[in-house]
Amino acid sequence: MSLETEEEASTWISDWMSQLPPELHTVPLFHLAIPGSHDSMSYDLDINSSIIEPDRLKRFSGIYCVRKTVHKWATTQEATVKTQLDAGVRYLDLRIARKPNDADPTRLYFYHGLYTCTDVEGGPTLKSCWDQGRNVIVSYDYQANQHPELWGKIKYFYGDTMDPNEVESKLCHALEKERPSHRFFVCGLNLTLPSDTRTLKYVLRPCDNLGRVELRSLPKLLLWLKQQSRKTAVNIVASDMVTHDDFVSTVVDINLKHVTG
């Protein structure tokens, strides 16, 4: 592939929504395949922060090697949000929390196992997006103090396992039996560490981390996704390490089935 062709392909995928065939311009968004990232801000985890999850490790926050282990196995992305968006990602999974005893109790941080270095104040706002003529849909999981401007929870289906075969099996069942037909939903290709002592099987590997495990599994999961999408509809597809293994282009290409058949 020539450099010019690679650049053209990169430009197309970064702006893929506007480049879809005209036949897809009136298709509801919940009927399109949309690439998304799981724990989108985890590339920015602060190894010096206290541990926010899992609960059983919180009391070990003062031990550097424990925080380092959490950091290795909580980092699901390596690219910044801007890079993810430029790569074609259009769904961001953002976990937000306050730090206890923070000097500024209103300050919010992203998190996944640890807090991020970046606080929420440093991110884009709805106003800044609107001022630039861009659109954002905000879905909020919790019902407390729900505002009409915010969409309700989007159902997230995932395997809850480190075994890609089990991920495929559970997602297959969800897509065939549980997926909503007229709402947004997420098909999560992400792997998940066990919540019990079985997690030691993974975290005690000195030269491994969650990102590497995911990269070894992602090609298989993407092949399954292409096969499954011929049988059942998919909507948002979220993954770890979203800038690798043609993840975005694989998801975007699923939309062409609306045109070709």
Disulfide bonds with the S-S distance in Angstrom:
none
